[in-house]
Amino acid sequence: MGSFQSKNESLEFLKNRFSDYYKSMDIALPDRFGRREYAFVFFGGRGMMRHIGFDKKYNFDYFVKNKVPMHAYYSSAYYKTPNAPTMQEKDWMGAELIFDLDSDHLPDAEKYNYSEQLDLVKDEFVKLVNDFLLNDFGFNKKYIELYFSGGRGYHCHVKDPAVLSLDSNERREVVDYITGRDLKDSVMFHDQATGKKSYGGRTFASGKTLKMPKPDDPGWKGRISRGIIDIIEEIRQSDDPLEKLKGYGVKKSDAEKLLEDLSDERVKRIKEGRLDQTKTIRKFFLNNALRKTAVSIAAGETDEPVTCDIKRLIRLPGSLHGKTGLKVEKISFKNLESFNPLNDTVVFDNEPVEIELSQDFSIVMNDETFDLKKGIQKVPKFLAVFLIGRRTATIS
């Protein structure tokens, strides 16, 4: 397997399937499409062809049907001259606010298979949209568009006129809020006296407790409080609380101490908003409530999120992802929770195709369960495209 000939045949197979798709489809272009830059990667090509503009839709249709791109992108920005060869000459007019959530942003993503990663990143995406964009920021749904990327994640486009002119630093502030960056303990929690005592004619606090916000408080205050309570419930309802805590990154000795400290009475006080001064409890909750409630929007501290980029290229809705053959699909708000990309973005039929797998592979796709062994297999065309695109198989 993996000979030069088989790789060429596999690439040709993918290109032909993509050609079938683009010739049969009428892809709807984004609003103000004549102000966008377009870019493409082609089968067997090297690098990206960009700085392309289309003033008429039929020019775009002719291009994709004849060139057959492996990947298709367009700019989140609007330009006066989108096909100019340099960014300065394009003359920037504004840009949508883009959120790109990918499975490689997830902690320990490598522990999960492709399907599990898609489920986890969708959870993050739902949190982003519902908790932050709609609730905290108050964006109107009419200005928000949701997409599956065709690969490992989801895109959200915010088109509210109020955000189009934001510069990179202003967009970074949005990201910092959503990720809880630099959220200060002193803002979220405060000490409160629990009693009084007198000495030398003066009155002093005899004790104190750490007060936390109420769960129904707006913004981050309520979010952190709900996160703390959720963590407590997860631990207490777990069949193995010790393992649950270790899953949060707590070492065994600290986990054992924490479980001892989480008495019924202490849990009751925490739910009433009194987070005890026990060092083990305080350290645990302050470290983990934020991690639980923030959105994983970048791959680590040094990764610059897509959101900050005012000239970003993003996948074109309706196009196919060259590594999966899945469609970049728009998702309605009412269907977001139930959306299943391995069913809802499959565009090829189930005509059998003979492939050679480089490894065992299991997946549920298009409502079918596949448990495939390494070697020669016959699979539906949609799965053949997926596996060959991921370089897990070649044409036999």
Buried (B, 14 or more C-beta within 10 A) or exposed (E): BEEEEBBEBBBEBBBEBBBBBBEEBEBEBBEEBBBBBBBBBBBEEEEEEBBBBBEEBEEBBEBBBEBBBBBBBBBBBBBEEBBBEEEEEBEBBBBBBBBBBBBBBBEEBEEBEBBEBBEBBBBBBBBBBBBBBBEBBEBEEEBBBBBBBBBBBBBBBBBBEEBBEBEEEEBBEBBBBBBBEEBEEEEBBEEEEEEEEEEEEEEEEEEEBBBBBEBEBEEBBBBBBBBBBBBBEBBEEEEEBBEBBBBBEBEEEBBBBBBEBBEEEBBEBBBEBBBBEBEBBBEBBBEBBBBBBBBBBBBEEEEEBBBBBBBBBBBBBBBBBBBBBBBBBBBEEEEBEEBBBBEBBBBBEEEEBEBBBBEEBEBEBBEBEBEBEBEEBEBBBBBBBBBBBBEBBBBB
